[in-house]
């Protein structure tokens, strides 16, 4: 399946379950083949090493159970960004092979939890696959999506899924912000730089 097909499948998938608002397919972009002269050999290790020089904040993206019998979903994410002020939009990137993403997509909404400097272990807990990531994790419920809002974070952003785009081996998920808040403290953010937390 090509990237356009993946994007269309993601939109169909989002439409098949409960959601907070309409998810509309965007106009199909002009597609073309990648030419041989554009496929420059690039060492993946070097790519990661160089891009690791860009320090990022760290978040945990959570979603409510997609049905009455399920459990909440969540994963550690450093590829998060604000996107638009009018309308208020944010974006995060998730690997196309992620097992957590389909659960977030089915829920139709998510909460971005911005981690503080002392939450490195919490981040590691949400970076593993297959475990009960919420075991022993204090949280309440975000007001609109119902996604877990983790205790002790610097900020939270409650969103509905607005659009999904393809980006190589990742999906670019755009969220419409429905509610948000921040702590009143002066604690520093958790940062990731050169493969480690700062």
Backbone torsions as a table, in degrees:
resi	resn	phi	psi	omega
1	UNK	NA	129.4	179.1
2	UNK	-74.8	177.0	-177.8
3	UNK	-64.9	-39.8	178.7
4	UNK	-63.0	-41.9	178.1
5	UNK	-63.2	-37.8	178.1
6	UNK	-64.5	-41.8	179.4
7	UNK	-64.1	-43.9	179.2
8	UNK	-63.7	-39.2	178.7
9	UNK	-64.3	-38.5	179.2
10	UNK	-64.5	-41.2	179.3
11	UNK	-66.2	-43.0	177.1
12	UNK	-60.3	-41.2	-179.5
13	UNK	-62.2	-43.7	178.9
14	UNK	-63.5	-39.2	-178.6
15	UNK	-70.7	-20.3	-174.8
16	UNK	-77.1	-16.5	-176.6
17	UNK	-118.7	-176.8	178.8
18	UNK	-65.0	148.2	179.2
19	UNK	-152.2	164.5	-177.4
20	UNK	-90.1	-20.7	-177.6
21	UNK	-163.8	175.9	-177.0
22	UNK	-68.2	139.5	172.8
23	UNK	-114.9	112.2	-174.5
24	UNK	-108.1	140.2	175.1
25	UNK	-67.8	136.9	177.3
26	UNK	-82.4	160.5	177.1
27	UNK	-56.4	140.7	-178.9
28	UNK	-65.3	126.5	178.6
29	UNK	-70.7	160.3	175.9
30	UNK	-70.9	122.6	-177.4
31	UNK	-105.3	148.4	174.9
32	UNK	-149.6	161.1	178.5
33	UNK	-75.7	150.7	173.3
34	UNK	-79.7	124.7	-178.8
35	UNK	-75.6	156.5	-179.4
36	UNK	-58.7	-36.4	-178.2
37	UNK	-73.8	-6.5	176.0
38	UNK	-94.3	-9.1	-178.1
39	UNK	-93.6	63.4	179.2
40	UNK	-67.9	135.6	177.7
41	UNK	-64.2	131.4	-178.3
42	UNK	-139.9	124.2	179.9
43	UNK	-72.4	122.5	-176.8
44	UNK	-61.5	-38.2	179.8
45	UNK	-62.9	-42.2	178.9
46	UNK	-67.5	-38.6	176.9
47	UNK	-57.8	-49.3	-179.5
48	UNK	-65.4	-39.2	-179.1
49	UNK	-62.4	-46.9	-177.7
50	UNK	-67.0	-47.1	-179.9
51	UNK	-66.5	-22.2	177.0
52	UNK	-65.1	-13.8	176.9
53	UNK	-72.8	-13.4	178.1
54	UNK	-89.1	110.6	-179.4
55	UNK	-72.8	136.7	179.3
56	UNK	-127.5	156.0	168.2
57	UNK	-75.4	169.5	-177.8
58	UNK	-127.0	135.7	179.5
59	UNK	-128.4	165.2	166.0
60	UNK	-120.3	122.3	177.2
61	UNK	-92.0	124.6	-180.0
62	UNK	-121.9	158.2	176.8
63	UNK	-143.8	150.8	178.3
64	UNK	-72.6	166.1	173.8
65	UNK	-56.5	140.6	-179.1
66	UNK	-78.4	-14.8	176.6
67	UNK	-149.7	177.6	-174.9
68	UNK	-67.8	-22.1	-176.0
69	UNK	-98.8	-8.2	-174.5
70	UNK	-86.6	179.7	176.3
71	UNK	-118.0	161.9	179.1
72	UNK	-65.5	160.8	-179.7
73	UNK	-116.9	155.5	176.6
74	UNK	-170.7	152.2	174.9
75	UNK	-153.6	152.2	177.4
76	UNK	-75.1	136.8	-174.4
77	UNK	-144.5	122.8	175.0
78	UNK	-104.5	-7.5	179.6
79	UNK	-96.6	69.4	180.0
80	UNK	-123.9	146.1	-179.2
81	UNK	-155.8	150.4	166.0
82	UNK	-71.7	152.6	-174.4
83	UNK	-127.4	-45.8	-173.7
84	UNK	-148.9	142.8	175.9
85	UNK	-89.3	-36.0	-177.7
86	UNK	-136.2	97.8	3.3
87	UNK	-77.4	163.5	179.9
88	UNK	-72.7	111.0	-178.4
89	UNK	-130.0	146.6	171.6
90	UNK	-127.3	169.8	179.1
91	UNK	-144.7	148.8	169.2
92	UNK	-139.5	157.9	179.7
93	UNK	-112.3	140.0	-179.7
94	UNK	-137.8	141.7	179.6
95	UNK	-61.4	140.9	-178.4
96	UNK	-65.3	-19.5	179.0
97	UNK	-93.9	4.0	-179.2
98	UNK	-58.8	135.5	175.3
99	UNK	-86.9	-14.9	178.8
100	UNK	-83.7	-34.6	-176.4
101	UNK	-55.0	-45.3	-179.6
102	UNK	-58.2	-33.1	178.5
103	UNK	-69.9	-37.7	176.3
104	UNK	-67.2	-42.4	179.5
105	UNK	-60.3	-43.6	179.5
106	UNK	-64.0	-35.2	179.9
107	UNK	-68.4	-31.8	177.6
108	UNK	82.4	-3.8	179.4
109	UNK	-152.2	166.2	-177.8
110	UNK	-157.1	164.6	175.0
111	UNK	-124.0	129.9	174.8
112	UNK	-92.0	121.2	178.1
113	UNK	-106.8	112.6	-177.7
114	UNK	-85.5	116.4	-172.3
115	UNK	-80.1	148.3	176.9
116	UNK	-92.7	168.0	-173.8
117	UNK	-57.0	-29.7	-177.8
118	UNK	-88.1	10.6	-174.6
119	UNK	-109.7	30.4	178.4
120	UNK	-61.5	-41.0	179.7
121	UNK	-66.9	-37.2	176.3
122	UNK	-61.0	-42.6	178.1
123	UNK	-60.3	-45.6	179.9
124	UNK	-61.2	-37.3	179.9
125	UNK	-63.8	-35.1	-179.7
126	UNK	-86.8	-4.1	179.0
127	UNK	-91.1	-7.5	-179.0
128	UNK	-92.6	158.1	178.0
129	UNK	-104.4	147.8	170.4
130	UNK	84.6	-10.6	-178.0
131	UNK	-94.2	165.1	171.9
132	UNK	-79.5	95.1	-172.9
133	UNK	-68.3	-20.5	-176.7
134	UNK	-95.0	-0.1	-179.5
135	UNK	-61.8	121.1	178.5
136	UNK	73.5	8.2	-178.4
137	UNK	-97.6	118.3	179.4
138	UNK	-71.0	131.2	177.6
139	UNK	-160.2	159.9	170.6
140	UNK	-123.8	-160.5	-172.7
141	UNK	-112.7	129.6	174.6
142	UNK	-63.0	143.5	-168.2
143	UNK	-67.9	-26.5	-175.5
144	UNK	-106.9	-54.0	-176.6
145	UNK	-77.2	-25.7	-174.0
146	UNK	80.1	7.3	179.2
147	UNK	-71.2	152.9	176.7
148	UNK	-60.6	132.7	175.6
149	UNK	-110.5	109.9	-170.9
150	UNK	-73.9	141.9	-179.4
151	UNK	-72.8	146.3	173.1
152	UNK	80.7	8.2	-179.9
153	UNK	-82.4	163.7	178.8
154	UNK	-75.4	-34.6	-176.8
155	UNK	-159.2	161.0	175.1
156	UNK	-138.8	146.8	-178.2
157	UNK	-135.8	114.7	-175.5
158	UNK	-95.9	125.3	-169.3
159	UNK	-135.4	155.9	165.7
160	UNK	-107.3	144.1	178.6
161	UNK	-67.4	125.3	-175.3
162	UNK	-102.3	-41.0	-178.6
163	UNK	-162.5	159.0	176.0
164	UNK	-134.1	130.3	179.3
165	UNK	-124.1	155.9	174.3
166	UNK	-89.9	148.7	176.5
167	UNK	-150.8	82.2	-178.7
168	UNK	64.0	-125.3	-179.2
169	UNK	-87.9	11.3	178.9
170	UNK	-124.3	163.8	168.6
171	UNK	-108.6	142.6	176.9
172	UNK	-103.6	111.1	-175.8
173	UNK	-101.9	122.8	179.3
174	UNK	-102.9	129.3	179.5
175	UNK	-115.8	138.5	173.6
176	UNK	-88.4	124.9	-175.6
177	UNK	-78.8	123.1	179.1
178	UNK	-103.6	-26.9	-179.9
179	UNK	-161.6	155.8	179.3
180	UNK	-162.3	163.5	178.6
181	UNK	-166.3	164.8	-179.1
182	UNK	-141.2	155.6	177.8
183	UNK	-72.9	160.2	179.7
184	UNK	-92.1	-4.9	-175.8
185	UNK	-79.1	177.9	-179.3
186	UNK	-108.8	19.0	-176.6
187	UNK	-66.3	144.6	-179.4
188	UNK	-75.5	158.0	177.1
189	UNK	-79.0	158.4	170.3
190	UNK	-79.2	124.8	-179.9
191	UNK	-116.4	149.5	177.6
192	UNK	-120.0	125.6	-176.0
193	UNK	-149.9	128.0	178.3
194	UNK	53.6	41.8	174.0
195	UNK	80.5	10.3	178.4
196	UNK	-146.3	161.8	178.9
197	UNK	-80.1	145.4	175.1
198	UNK	-109.6	NA	NA
